């Protein structure tokens, strides 16, 4: 996936990485990938309530 992402960034395509539960090291690798292509990444946290059980 990172290889494809790198190609999209190289082509200046807009991208969204929707990946939950990334550990800090993985977040840093993605951040570096974006920055190496001249982009600034933005991390967004979304909180959600668990679905009620039937």
N, C-alpha and C positions, 0 to 999 in steps of 0.2 A: 504494500500500500504506500509506503514512504517513497518508493521509486516513482510510482505514478504521480504522487503528490508533487514531488520535485519537478517532474516534467510539466505539470500544470502551472506551477509557480514560474518556471523558466519561460513558459509561453504567456505569462502575465494574465492567466485566467483567474477569476475569482473563485475561491474555494471555502468550504466550511468543513471542519473536522469535528464530527459529532461522535465523541468517544468518551464514554463514562468510566469512572473509576481509574483514571490514569494515575500512576504513582508519580511522585515528584521528578524522578529521573526521566521518565517518558515524556512528561510535560516539557522538561527542559530540552530534550532532543527535538520535539516538534517546534518549540519556540526558536531554537537555533536554525532549524531548517527554513522556517519562514524568514528569519532575519538574514540568513545567507543569500536569500533571493531578493532582498530589499523590501520585505514586507514587515509590518509590525503585527504580531499576533494579538488577539484579544481573547481572554479567558472569560467565559460566562458560566455562572453557576445557576442552575435551575433547581429549586426545591419543589418536591411534589409529595402529596399525602399518599400513603399506601391505599390501594384499592380495598374497599370493605370486602370481607369474606362472606360468602353466602351462607 
